[in-house]
Amino acid sequence: MFIISPSVLAADFARLGEDVKKVKDAGATYIHLDVMDGIFVPNMSFGMPVIESLRKVSDIFFDVHLMITEPQRYIDDFIRAGADLITIHYESCDDPFSVASMIRSKGVKVAIALKPATPAEVLFPILPELDMALIMTVEPGFGGQKMMLDMVEKVRALRTYANEQGLTLDIQVDGGITPDNLKYATEAGANVVVAGSAIFKAEHPEEVIAEMNRQAELHPFGVGI
């Protein structure tokens, strides 16, 4: 299943509830919520109160991406705030695998993200316990960057391994994704796409989402493996 998860980093925070409704009505399946602490990445965004407030006005699937140090400290808080899926970074704590297992034990979907410098192979031992793996296609911390095309090889490595092991795994890409470059990620095996500026900054987000869906149909995930 192909999933589009617009990142609210590109939304108008004065109209956040309205903007999220707009992209949901335009065809988005998930909403991507980037939580940054200014330590793990050189930027700050928002935390549990914003997510909790947004949950009161939206029932869309909350795809919560924690770009924070020692995320295990706050997992229960994000679950209470309304997270449906929590992504932690492999690089953010000493034992990401135990944190992922803890999240799963609480009945929430779990993913692990990799920065560009981290090889895909580090996730192989834990893939059976994950619902999703996230490959960052930019250096995390800021929106509006260009996609690093060489990151699609990490997507390909993960999808190939998952297929060989008979695993059902969502693979998400995040950073600089547009309708024009989407095909590189889907052909390599990605089926969940984060897009911020391309959707939230568009005058007609429904047209962007429709074009992304069309590109995914033309270049279905995994054909380049």
N, C-alpha and C positions, 0 to 999 in steps of 0.2 A: 504494500500500500504506500502510495506517495503522499507525503505530509508536508504542508507548508506551515512554518512557525514564525510569524513576523516578530521581530524584536522590538520591544517597547522603548528601547534606547532612542529610537528615531521618532517616537511619538511626541505629541504636544502634551506635556505633563499637566498643563492647565485644563486640558480636555481629555484626560487619559481614558476615563470610562467611555466617553463618546468615540474616541479613536479606536479603542479595542472593539467596540460594537461594530464600527464601520468596517474593520478588516474581517471580522467574523462574518458579517453579512456579505462581504465580498468573496468569501469562500475559504478563509483560513481555517485550518483544523485545530492547530495549537496556537498559544501565544507564548512567546519566549521572553522570560523575565531574567535579565542579567543583573545579578547581585555582586557588587564590587566593593572591596573594603579599603582600597588605597594602599594596601600592603602587598597582597599577592599580585595585584596588577596596579599600575600607576594611575589609577583613577578611582573615583567613588561614584556610586549610583544611588541605590535605595535598599531598604531592608524589609523586614516583616510587616511593618504598618502599612506600607503602600500595597503590598500583595494582599493583605487582609482586607483593606478597603476596596480594592479592585474586585476581590472575590464576592463582595456583597452585591455588586452590580453586573457580574458576568459569570456564566456557567461554562465558558470555554475551557478546554484542557490547559492547565497551567504547567508549562515546561520551564522549571526553575533551574537556572544555571548559576551555581555558586562559585564565583571567582574570589574565594576568600581563604585565608589561612585557617587551618584546623577546623574544617567545617562541621566536624562531629559535635562541636559545642552547641550548634544551633539547629540541628536536624528536627528535633521535636517542635521547635518554634515555627519552622517553615511548613511543617506538616499541618500544624494548627492554623497557620495563615491561609492554607488552601492549596498547597503544592500537590499536583497529581504525579509529577515525575521530578526527581531531584538529581541533578548532575553535579558531581564533584570533580575536581581536577586530580589527576594522578600525582601531580607535583605539589599538591597543597598540604599534604600531611604525611606522617611517617608510614602509615599503614592504610592506604586507600582501599585495599581489598576488604579489610575488616569494617571500615566505614560503610562501604557499599553493601556488605552483608547485613549490617545493622539497619540501614534504610529499608532494604527489602523485607526484613523481619517485621517492620512496622506497617506493611501492606501498601507501601508506596513504590511506584516504579523507580528504577535506579539506572543511572548511566555514569560512565567515567569519561572525562574529556582529556585530550592530549594537546599540549602546546606544540607549535611547529617543530621544535627541536627534539621532541620525545618520540622515539620510534614506536610504530604500531605494535611491534612484537611484545612489548611489555604487558599488553592486555590479554594476550592469548590465554594465560592460565586462568583468568577470571571470567572470560567471555560467557561460559555457561551460566554464570550467576547474574549477568547483566541483561537488562531489557534493551539497552542502547549504548552505543559508543559514539562519542563526539570527537570529530577531527576538526581542530581549529584551522581555518584556511587564511587566517591573519594572526598577528600577535595580539593576544587578548588585551582588552582594556579600553579600546576606543572604537566607535562606529565609523563608518564611512571610508574604510580602508579598501584597497584593491585585493582581490582574491589571489592567493599564492598558488598558482596552478600545479606546482610540484607536489603539493599536499595530496593530490588525488591518488598518488601512488600508495599512500598510507591507507586510504579508503579501499583501494584495490586489494592490498595485503589483508586487511581485516575481512573483507567480503569473501575472498578466496579461502581463507582459513575457516571462517564460519561455515561456508558451504561444504568444505571437506569434512568438517566435524558434524555436519547435519544440524547446525544450530539455527534457530530463528532469532535474528538480531536486526534491530533497526540501527542504521548508521546515519548519523547526522553530520552535516557540514555547516560551519558557521563562520562568516566573514567574507564580505565583498561579493556575495552571490547575487547575480542578476539573471534575467531571462537569457542574456547573450552567452553567459559562461556556465549556466546550469548543467548543460549536457556533459561537460567534462566530469562533473561529480557523479551524476546519475549513471553514466556508462561505467564508471569505476566501481559502482556498487552502493552509492548513497541513496537513501529513500526518504530522508527527512532533511528539509532545507530551511535554514534560518535566513531570513532576509529582513533587514531593517529599513534603510533609506529607500531601497528600491520599491517598497510597498507603502510605508507610512508617508513618504515624501511625494508620492505620486498623486496627481490630480484625480486619477481614476484607478484606485487600487484593485478594483475588480478586474480591470483589463490586464494589469500586471500579473495577478494571480492566475487568471485564465491562460495567459501566455506561458507562465511557468508550468502549469498543468499540461499544456499542449507540448512544450518542449520535453517534459518527462515522458509523455506518450511516444514522441518521436525518438527519444533516446532513453529507453527503459533501463532501470537500474540493473547493473551486472552484465550488460552485453559486452563490455570491454574486458571481461575477465578471461 
